[in-house]
């Protein structure tokens, strides 16, 4: 949709992490497509309904244990639906992180920042962060950068 890119205010890093979550009595193992400090996009052919809150685990390289986070589905891209964002045509769901407290938020943001620097390099990450802070975009940077209000 036009204007989707303008609603992102968090830098996203293209990264693939294993995601584990439970739906009803079935465990799902999918993968992220990108991540920001506010959320992630989980690539899946069976996205959860918008508004669903759930616990999930992100397997992060160099971390002994996976990150266990609560998230909320902000938007979905179902197989066969018109593509809402040309840069993200995969089916899946945009997830906004929901933090239990400020300590968890800081820990997750620092972990995501380290992954982004490793993925993009310090120079590109610094340039993108400076650009994102001055762009005046709206939205919390969730779900792979989309605020889900479309």
C-alpha positions, 0 to 999 in steps of 0.5 A: 500500500502507498505510504507503508514505508513512511510509517516505519521509524525503527531501523529493520535488519534483514535477518533470519532467526528460528521462531517457536510458538504454540497455537492451540495444541500444535507447536510451530517453527517458523522464521523471521524475515527481519527484525527491529527493536519494536518487533519482527515479521514471522514468515508463515503460511498460517498467520495468527489472527490480528490482535492475537497475543502469544509467547514465542521464542527467538533463537539468536546466534551467540545466545545460550538460551532463546529470547522468550517474548510476548508479541501481538499480531499487528498485521498479516499477509496471507498466501494469495492476498494482494501484497501490502508491501512490495518489499515484503511479499512473503506470507506471514505476520507482523509482530509488535513486541510487548515487554513485561518491564523496562529491563526486558525492553532494554535487554531485547533492544540491546540484543536486537541492536547487536544483531543489526550491527552484525548483520549490517555492519556498524557504519551502515547501522549508524547511518540508518539509525541517524536517518530513522531518527530524523525522518519523522516516521510514525508508528512504533516500528513493530512487526517488521516496521509496520504499525498495523493500522492499515 
